[in-house]
Amino acid sequence: MEKFTGDEHGIRDLMDALDQRYTKIEDRLIQHDLEWIWCRQNEDGLILFSASTTERDDKINAQQSQQDK
């Protein structure tokens, strides 16, 4: 899990950091301004952010369950 804090550049810095660090297609759980966000980088390199809190919460719970094993 990556943790990002808010600053004057906001979400743009977050997207730049993701673009530089992740090249393969997969889901990532990130924290931005104290809120957990799920994102996915697709085949075209576009970064998609989850707007569904239910989906985000399900993924957070699933990841926490795996870490507890």
Secondary structure, DSSP 8 states (H G I E B T S, - for coil): -EEE---TTHHHHHHHHHHHH--S--EEEEEETTEEEEEEE-TTS-EEE---HHHHHHHHHHHHHHHH-
